[in-house]
Amino acid sequence: MPDLSTRYLGFTLKNPLIVSASPLTASIEQIRQLEGAGAAAIVLPSLFTEQIKIQSLGMEYYLIGQREMLPEALKHVPAMEGYNKGVGGYLAYLHEAKTAVQIPVIASLNGDFDSDWLPSAKLLQAAGADALELNIYFLAARPSVTASEIEDRMVNLVQALHQQLKIPVAVKLSPYFTALANLAYRLDQAGANGLVIFNRFYQPDFVIEERAVTPSLELSQPGELRLRLRWAAILRSFIQADLAITGGVHSVEDVIKGIMAGANAVMLTSALLQQGFGHLTTLQNELHNWLETHHLSNLEMIRGQMSLQYQSDPAAFERANYMTVLKSFVGEGFKPQN
Ligand SMILES: Cc1cc2nc3c(=O)[nH]c(=O)nc-3n(C[C@H](O)[C@H](O)[C@H](O)COP(=O)(O)O)c2cc1C
């Protein structure tokens, strides 16, 4: 009977399937069902540091919609109570979630560099979070802000939280860094217990007749996994922190690829929104069967097998791969349409 257990952020998980941050984990009934279906851990939807700032300024302005009373930087922050229950509601929910399920409950904190991360993180720790996932969402849109400034701030933030908190800290990263390997290494050295790769950005769309910018959220496609696989395979060779893959994990093959790339765990949201919670049970059974068919007794036997350090052809993840892919397209009989 293959052992599906894995280690993530210091916890022994019964399998590598974690439900990532989204409204799926926003109700007690749902998290119980997710646990029943096989989820090994859950990440709650994000609490936004702006919400904590607004509350500390006087919750009443926020609730009764008098946004003009708020400081300029906070006027455009949408009311998020419907999404994550507000600050008080989130903390109460986190506390209740801890008693409702046995699996680790990871709180998610989303903010930028103007945020008061430490007090917010301490609130989540006090409410019972088993671990904290940081979603540092900062769009580097000002030409005066340099890459090294942003990266230094991220590293300093992780170091401060690591030193001040008792619970493990994971960082949900974006792929949009010039030197991702260097940043990941520095975050690892700063004490990050886990790196979650990668955040999906929901790019705004245009409504052309109205000249308006509109928010747009599309669920992931399995093809998005490849960017994660490549980076997990690269990072695994020198990062001590645990790695979790989020983005494009839909099938059991995706789970196996993630582990082979070197991930400790994979996270799911889109696949569960599309296929229901029962998909967790299916994935677990299929993973079990795959290991059995291949006479493998645990995940350790395949973890990192496809990572850069074990690849006989390291170029497969690097520049030469790009050239090979371009060449293979022509090789497949590509004919331009006239
Ligand atoms: C409706 C929805 C809400 C989400 N909310 C959050 C969130 O609050 N915080 C966060 O870090 N990620 C959030 N995500 C991103 C997911 O956690 C996940 O990283 C992303 O969907 C990629 O994984 P997937 O391919 O399994 O969907 C959300 C995703 C969806 C679809």
The ligand as an SDF file (V2000), in Angstrom:
LIG
                    3D

 31 33  0  0  0  0  0  0  0  0999 V2000
  -12.0770   32.6400   -7.3340 C   0  0  0  0  0  0  0  0  0  0  0  0
  -10.6450   32.6160   -6.9060 C   0  0  0  0  0  0  0  0  0  0  0  0
  -10.2620   33.2890   -5.7500 C   0  0  0  0  0  0  0  0  0  0  0  0
   -8.9250   33.2830   -5.3380 C   0  0  0  0  0  0  0  0  0  0  0  0
   -8.5730   33.9420   -4.2040 N   0  0  0  0  0  0  0  0  0  0  0  0
   -7.2670   33.9520   -3.8100 C   0  0  0  0  0  0  0  0  0  0  0  0
   -6.8700   34.5950   -2.6140 C   0  0  0  0  0  0  0  0  0  0  0  0
   -7.6910   35.1550   -1.8750 O   0  0  0  0  0  0  0  0  0  0  0  0
   -5.5580   34.5930   -2.2960 N   0  0  0  0  0  0  0  0  0  0  0  0
   -4.6100   33.9640   -3.0490 C   0  0  0  0  0  0  0  0  0  0  0  0
   -3.4260   33.9660   -2.6980 O   0  0  0  0  0  0  0  0  0  0  0  0
   -4.9660   33.3060   -4.1810 N   0  0  0  0  0  0  0  0  0  0  0  0
   -6.2590   33.2970   -4.5640 C   0  0  0  0  0  0  0  0  0  0  0  0
   -6.6220   32.6270   -5.7070 N   0  0  0  0  0  0  0  0  0  0  0  0
   -5.5820   31.9240   -6.4820 C   0  0  0  0  0  0  0  0  0  0  0  0
   -5.5720   30.4230   -6.1440 C   0  0  0  0  0  0  0  0  0  0  0  0
   -5.2160   30.2210   -4.7960 O   0  0  0  0  0  0  0  0  0  0  0  0
   -4.5680   29.6800   -7.0280 C   0  0  0  0  0  0  0  0  0  0  0  0
   -3.2490   30.0910   -6.7200 O   0  0  0  0  0  0  0  0  0  0  0  0
   -4.8160   29.8880   -8.5060 C   0  0  0  0  0  0  0  0  0  0  0  0
   -6.1900   29.7640   -8.8190 O   0  0  0  0  0  0  0  0  0  0  0  0
   -4.0200   28.8870   -9.3480 C   0  0  0  0  0  0  0  0  0  0  0  0
   -4.3460   27.5680   -9.0110 O   0  0  0  0  0  0  0  0  0  0  0  0
   -5.3760   26.6650   -9.8830 P   0  0  0  0  0  0  0  0  0  0  0  0
   -4.7810   26.4980  -11.2300 O   0  0  0  0  0  0  0  0  0  0  0  0
   -5.4600   25.3920   -9.1120 O   0  0  0  0  0  0  0  0  0  0  0  0
   -6.6590   27.4230   -9.9340 O   0  0  0  0  0  0  0  0  0  0  0  0
   -7.9590   32.6030   -6.1150 C   0  0  0  0  0  0  0  0  0  0  0  0
   -8.3610   31.9020   -7.2620 C   0  0  0  0  0  0  0  0  0  0  0  0
   -9.6800   31.8920   -7.6550 C   0  0  0  0  0  0  0  0  0  0  0  0
  -10.0660   31.1280   -8.8870 C   0  0  0  0  0  0  0  0  0  0  0  0
  1  2  1  0
  2  3  1  0
  2 30  2  0
  3  4  2  0
  4  5  1  0
  4 28  1  0
  5  6  2  0
  6  7  1  0
  6 13  1  0
  7  8  2  0
  7  9  1  0
  9 10  1  0
 10 11  2  0
 10 12  1  0
 12 13  2  0
 13 14  1  0
 14 15  1  0
 14 28  1  0
 15 16  1  0
 16 17  1  0
 16 18  1  0
 18 19  1  0
 18 20  1  0
 20 21  1  0
 20 22  1  0
 22 23  1  0
 23 24  1  0
 24 25  2  0
 24 26  1  0
 24 27  1  0
 28 29  2  0
 29 30  1  0
 30 31  1  0
M  END
$$$$
